[in-house]
Amino acid sequence: MSVRYPSRFLGRLFNHSITANVEVYHADVNKKYGTKFAMPVTYNSHLMAVAYGGSANEAGLDGHIIQPKKLQELAAKK
């Protein structure tokens, strides 16, 4: 018997401010090391919410500075 968790719960385990806090340092890293990183920050809860059939909004993917486009596309296919 499998357990189905509400995707809206899984995606919202992390507050958007936590994700934004990590993403805002990309510019500092790029400047210091001469790189061009623009990598979205995702957590297991985001991945699990999409895997369980949640929408991008339910998975909490709407609060990113750097959008996780591939994950949003997967969430839209469900």
PLY file of the C-alpha trace (Angstrom):
ply
format ascii 1.0
element vertex 78
property float x
property float y
property float z
element edge 77
property int vertex1
property int vertex2
end_header
0.00 0.00 0.00
1.44 3.33 -1.02
0.93 6.55 0.88
-0.10 9.62 -1.08
0.94 12.89 0.48
-0.77 16.10 -0.49
1.58 17.74 -2.98
0.65 21.20 -1.73
2.11 20.23 1.65
5.35 18.80 0.27
6.15 21.79 -1.92
5.50 24.29 0.83
7.80 22.70 3.41
10.40 25.32 2.56
9.59 28.97 2.62
10.31 30.95 -0.55
12.66 33.19 1.41
14.98 30.23 2.02
15.23 29.49 -1.71
15.69 33.17 -2.53
18.36 33.46 0.14
20.47 30.86 -1.67
19.76 32.17 -5.17
20.74 35.77 -4.44
24.38 34.79 -3.98
24.78 33.72 -7.61
25.82 37.25 -8.62
28.51 37.38 -5.93
29.90 34.00 -6.95
29.83 34.93 -10.64
31.64 38.19 -9.98
34.31 36.63 -7.76
35.06 33.65 -10.02
34.18 35.06 -13.43
31.41 32.53 -13.98
27.89 32.81 -15.35
25.94 30.50 -13.06
22.18 30.79 -13.16
21.20 27.56 -11.47
17.77 27.29 -9.84
17.72 26.06 -6.26
15.33 23.19 -5.67
14.78 21.00 -2.66
13.66 17.41 -2.33
10.24 18.63 -1.27
9.85 20.39 -4.64
10.87 17.24 -6.50
8.59 15.02 -4.42
5.60 17.31 -4.90
6.02 17.15 -8.70
6.62 13.38 -8.55
3.35 12.95 -6.65
1.49 14.84 -9.36
1.46 18.35 -7.97
1.34 21.45 -10.12
4.19 23.93 -10.21
2.24 26.18 -7.84
1.48 23.32 -5.43
5.14 22.31 -5.50
6.17 25.83 -4.51
8.03 26.52 -7.74
6.48 29.96 -8.16
8.76 31.73 -5.68
12.10 31.24 -7.36
14.31 34.07 -8.57
15.90 31.71 -11.11
13.01 29.68 -12.47
13.40 25.86 -12.55
11.98 25.67 -16.08
12.49 21.94 -16.66
10.78 21.06 -13.39
7.94 23.46 -14.16
7.52 21.78 -17.56
7.33 18.36 -15.90
4.74 19.65 -13.44
2.65 21.06 -16.31
2.51 17.66 -18.06
0.54 16.07 -15.23
0 1
1 2
2 3
3 4
4 5
5 6
6 7
7 8
8 9
9 10
10 11
11 12
12 13
13 14
14 15
15 16
16 17
17 18
18 19
19 20
20 21
21 22
22 23
23 24
24 25
25 26
26 27
27 28
28 29
29 30
30 31
31 32
32 33
33 34
34 35
35 36
36 37
37 38
38 39
39 40
40 41
41 42
42 43
43 44
44 45
45 46
46 47
47 48
48 49
49 50
50 51
51 52
52 53
53 54
54 55
55 56
56 57
57 58
58 59
59 60
60 61
61 62
62 63
63 64
64 65
65 66
66 67
67 68
68 69
69 70
70 71
71 72
72 73
73 74
74 75
75 76
76 77
